[in-house]
Amino acid sequence: MEFEIITTGLRFPEGPVVMADGSVIVVEIEKKCVTRCWGDGKTEIIAHTGGGPNGLAIGPDGALWVCNNGGFIYTEMDGLLIPGNCPDDYDGGRIERIDLSTGKVERVLDTVDGHKLKGPNDLVFDKAGNLYFTDHGKTYSRHRDFGGLFFLARGASEAKELDFHYTSPNGVGLSPDEQTVYMADTLTGRMWAFDLESPGVIKPASPFNGGRVVATMPGLQYFDSLAMTAAGNVCVATILNGGITTITPGGDYHHTAFPDLIVTNIAFGGDDMQDAYVTFSSTGQLAKCRWPEPGLKLNFNA
């Protein structure tokens, strides 16, 4: 697929949010900041969060909400920036919000049901302003934490756990009718779906899992963050087999390759929602291309 590079020199970009003014806001996880990209190489830092800012979304309050994973240890390898284990200065995962007019960072929550968040990764708001988010867990030299899917009702101060004991939850998105939550699991290369009875209430798919498996990738492929299309397909960033894998609700899939081993996210914008912005994280680039189908308009991202 043809594409153009919008911005270079980013330090592991992720979480693109396409703004109405034509700018794209991303995180720079290794740099511990949130950056606005204007194109033509122009960037500006919006906020310094510390830790590891990851997924981003505009909330019903107009603020930028952030999943902060607490950071990684990074390795430079053949010109590529590679994230790894939990760093020595790790001080926990959390959900934060940023006032876009001032850059002020506020911590919203860092525990759920008395358990500390480990590595919040991605988030999505439904039309009522309720928040679904994932916790990826953290990786250490000899073990890693489990992760799960969580829910924060609009206006609530406490979140709740919807399902847990997943290997490495990452991208999260809502179907166009908001009856299904999709969740990508990184290390298994598996796409999960959680059918909802009502906001924040899932219909368990089995005695063992709340979710049902939609698709699992062959060979060694990792899933990262995702975006939904208007038709209800899941476009999930794919690592090692670098690119975007489009998965239908029925489990069929096809792959669009890009020249970075660690493609981490895609976001849609433009008048027809077919402008796709893709983060090439290991090479520090933000790319733009024309997608073959319109993306789903996100709630509150006017």
N, C-alpha and C positions, 0 to 999 in steps of 0.2 A: 504493500500500500504506500502511495506517495504521502509524504509529510514534510512539514517545515519545522525547524527548531526555533522556538520563541525565546528561550532563555538558556544560557549555559552557565557553568561555574557554580551551580547549586550544590549544597552538601547533603546529599541523599534526600531529594524532594519527594513529597508524598502529599496525599489529601487535597488534590486540587478542587477549588471552589470557583466557578465561573461567575463573575460579577456583571451587573447590568452596564457598568461603565466600560466594559471591554477588558478589564484587568482580570488576572487569575491569581488567586491567593493560594499559596502552597506552604507546607511546613518544610523546614530544613532540619531533619531529625538530628543529624550529627552536629549541626551548629546550634541546636537548641532554640530555634527562633521560628517565627512565622513571617513570611515574606510575600509581598505583592509584586507580581510580574506584569509589566506594562507592554512587553514586546520591545524589539529593537535593542535588547540588552539592558533596558532600564528596569531596575528593581528598587524596592524600599522595604526595610524591615518594619513590620507593624508592631511586633512585641517579642520580647525575650521571655520564654516560659521556663527555661531550665529543663532538666530531665530529658524527655524525648517526645516532643509534640508529634502526633501521628495523624489520625483522622480529623477532618474538619467538617463543620456544617453550620449554616446560618440557622439560628433558632427563632422561635416565635417572638422573642424579645428584640430581635434585630442584632443581637450579639453573635459573635463567632464562637461556637462551642468546639472544644478541643478534647480529644482523647490523648492523654499524656502517658506514654508507656514507661517512663522513668529512665529511659536511655539504654544504650548498648555500648559494648566495646567494639571499635571499628578496626578493620585491617585494610591497608592499601595493598592490592594485588594486581600487578600488570596494568596499572592505571585505573583500576576499578575500586570503588569504595564498598566494602562488604561489612554488614552488621553481624554481630555475634552474641556473645554471652552477656549476662548482666554485669554492669560496671561496678567498680568498688565504691563509687560515690552515689549509687542508687539510693533514692529516698522514697521509693514507693510510687505506685501508679495512681492516677487521679483523672477526674473529669474537671475541666476548667472552662471558663468563658472569658472572652476578650471583648472589651468595649472598643469598637472600631474607631470611635471618635477620639479616644484618649490612649489606647494601647494598654489600658490597665488589665491585668490578669487576675481573675478571681477563682479560687478553688471552690468547686461546687460540691464534690463528694470524693471520698477516697476509701470508703468501706461500703459493703453491702451485707446486711444481716450480721454485722459484727466481724465480717471477714475483710481483710485488706485487699483492695484491688492490686493486682500485680502488674499487668501491662495492658491497660485499655488501648484498643486499636482503632476501631471504626464505629461510626454512629450514624443514625438516620432519624429524622422526625416524621411522625405521621401528621395528617392534616389537622388534628386536634392539638398538636404541640407536644405530644408524648414522645419520649426518647427511647429508642432501642440502641444498645451498644454492646460491643464484644470486649472480652478480656482475653488477650492472646496468651497470658501467662509469661513467665520468664525462663530463659535457658541458662543453665549453669554447666560447669565442666563435667559433672557426672549425673545430672538429673535435670528435669524441667517440671515446672508447675502445670497443672491442668488449667483450662480456661472455660469460658461459658458465654451465654447470652443473658443480657440483663435489660431491665425496663425501669425507666423513671417517668412517673406520671407528671404531666404538666403542673407546675406549682408545688410539687411534693419535695420534701427535703430528704426523704429516704427512698432508695431504689430497691428493687427486688430481683432475685435470681429466677430466671425462667427455666434454664437448663444448664447443667454443668458437666464436668468430666469429659470434655472434648480435648483433643490433643493440642490444637493450636488455632483457636478461632481468630478470624481476621475480618475480611470484608463483610458488610451487612447492608441489606437493602430491602425495600418493601415493594411488593407487586403493585401494579397500577390500582387495583381495587382495595389495596391495603388489607387483604385477607390472609396474606402469606408473608412471612419474613424469610429471606434467604441469607444464609451464612456460609462463607467459605472457610474451610479448614486447611491451613497452610501445608503442614507436613504430610497429610494424607492425600492431598490433591483431590479433595472431595467437596462437593456442593451439597449442603443441607437445606431443607425447607421446613419451616415450622408453620403449620396451619393454625389460625387464630379463631377462638370462639368469640373473643371481644378484645379490645386493646389491652395488651399485657397479660392475656390469658391464652395459653396454647392448648391445642388438642394433642395429647401425647400420641405419637405414632406407634409406639410399642411399649412393652413393660420396661425396656432398657433405655430408650431415648425418647425425648420429646420431639425430635426431628426425624424426617425421613430423607433418605439419600436420593438425590436427583441425578447426580452423575459423579463418577470417579475417573480420574485421568489414568491412562495407561503409562507404564514406565515411570521414570523419576521426573515429576513435574510438581511444583509447589504453587499454591494459590495465594494471592495477596488480596488487595481491596477490589471493590466492584462498583458498578453502576448499572441501573436498570434501563431498558429501552421502553418506549411508549407501548410497544406490543407485548411487553412482559418478559422479554428475554434478559438473561443475566450476562453482562459483559464483565468477566473477571480477569484481572491482571495475573499473568502466569510467569513464574520464575524458572530459570534454567531453559525451558522452552520459551524463550523470551517473547512476550507478546500479549495479546488479549484473546481469551477463549470465550466465545459466545455460546451460552447454554440455553436451550429452550426449556419451558416448564415440563415438557415430556422427557427431557434427558438427552436429546440430540445435541451435538456440539460441532463447532468448527473453529479453527484457529487462525488468527491474523498475526503474522510475525512482525517484530520490530527488532532493530539492531542493538539490543541491550539484554544481557542475561537476567537482569533484575528490573523488569517492568512491574511497577507496583500499583498503578491506579489509572483510571480513566474517568473523565467528567465531561458532560455534554453542555453545549451552549449554542448561541446564535439564534437568529429569528426562527429558523426551522428546526432547531435542536439537533442539527447534524454536524456541527463543529465539535470534534472530539479532541480533548486535551489529555495527553498521556504522559506520565512521569517515567523517564528513563533514569532510575535512581542511582545505579552504580556508576554511571557516567555524568550524573549531575545535570540532566537536561530536561526541559519541558518542551514537548512536541505538540503540534497541531495538525490534524488531518480532517478529511471529510468522511463521515461514517455512512455506511450504506442504509441505515435506518435511523429515525429520530430517537434521541434519548428521552427518558421520562423527566418531565419538569419536577424539580424538587420543591417541596413545601417551603415557603418563607424565603426562598432565594429569588427575589424579584429581579 
